[in-house]
Amino acid sequence: STVIFASAATVPVTADEYTAEGVVPGIGLSFAPALGTVLKLVDNTGFLPVTGTYTGLPQGGGVTATFNSQNYLFQIDYAGGDGNDITLTAVDQVITFPAIPVKAGGLAMIRGEG
């Protein structure tokens, strides 16, 4: 399915609880967003956080939206808005890092050079 943002104020999905799963919906725009524009894809009106992630789109991952044949890059935040919404922020690049594995006892080992 595809959601269309007519403006930055458009909120395509409102739910009391929300689980992100499967493929992220296609995203269309009816305007050209400036860098830093935040779109709220899901307004989770309940108290619980969003659970899950869309397939292949981890926290901080990038998704594109199109307006007038121009692609715009957005970074996803599954804890955006008031802390339990899914938001997309217009960015010029997305840099993601793999999760740091946690060892037994809840400790993580981080090594560096220099």
Secondary structure, DSSP 8 states (H G I E B T S, - for coil): -EEEESSTT---EEESS-B--SS--EEEESS---TT-EEEEEEE-SSS--BS-BTTB-TT-EEEEEETTEEEEEEEEEEETTTTEEEEEEES---------EEGGGEE------
